[in-house]
Amino acid sequence: MRRRDAASVRRFRPPWHVEQIDGGFKVLDASGRALVYIYARDTREQADIAKVLTFDEARRIAVNVARLPGLLGPTTN
C-alpha cells in the first residue's frame, strides 16, 4: 500500500463521542474504542496540585478532539 493510500484509511471510525468518567472524560470512536482520556479535577486549586485540567477545560478539549474526524473531511475506504 502506498503511503498516501495508507493515510486515507481511517482506523478509528467516526463519529467520535465524549463520555464523562470519574475524574475526567474519554473520547470514543464509533466502535466504542477509547481514543483519549483527559483527566480533571473540580477546582483550579485541585487541578494545579494534581497537574491536570479543570473539568471545564477537560470537557472543552474532549469535545474538540471528538470533532476531529469532521475537520479532516471524508475519506475513501
VOMIVO-847173 format. One line per 10 residues: their letters; for each residue z, x, y of C-alpha. Coordinates in steps of 0.1 Angstrom, whole numbers. Example, Ala and Ser with C-alpha at 12.3 -4.5 7.8 and 13.67 -1.06 7.14 Angstrom:
% residues 2
AS = 78:123:-45 | 71:137:-11 $
//
This chain:
% residues 77
MRRRDAASVR = 0:0:0 | -9:14:34 | 19:18:60 | 5:-9:82 | 4:-34:53 | 40:-24:42 | 52:-31:78 | 37:-66:78 | 56:-77:47 | 90:-92:56 $
RFRPPWHVEQ = 118:-85:32 | 142:-109:49 | 127:-143:51 | 131:-163:83 | 147:-184:96 | 178:-164:101 | 211:-182:110 | 246:-173:121 | 278:-183:103 | 313:-177:116 $
IDGGFKVLDA = 336:-159:93 | 372:-148:96 | 372:-121:122 | 336:-124:134 | 301:-136:124 | 274:-129:99 | 237:-133:102 | 219:-145:70 | 182:-148:61 | 166:-180:46 $
SGRALVYIYA = 177:-170:11 | 213:-166:21 | 213:-128:21 | 238:-113:46 | 219:-91:70 | 245:-82:97 | 283:-86:100 | 297:-85:136 | 335:-82:139 | 355:-96:167 $
RDTREQADIA = 390:-104:180 | 403:-133:201 | 413:-114:232 | 399:-85:251 | 431:-65:245 | 430:-71:207 | 393:-62:207 | 399:-30:226 | 427:-19:203 | 406:-26:172 $
KVLTFDEARR = 375:-11:189 | 355:-43:182 | 340:-71:203 | 355:-103:216 | 344:-135:198 | 322:-145:227 | 304:-111:227 | 300:-111:190 | 286:-146:190 | 260:-138:216 $
IAVNVARLPG = 249:-107:197 | 247:-126:164 | 226:-154:179 | 202:-128:194 | 199:-110:161 | 191:-143:144 | 163:-148:169 | 145:-115:160 | 120:-130:134 | 107:-153:161 $
LLGPTTN = 103:-124:186 | 85:-103:161 | 59:-130:156 | 42:-143:124 | 31:-121:96 | 5:-125:69 | 21:-122:35 $
//
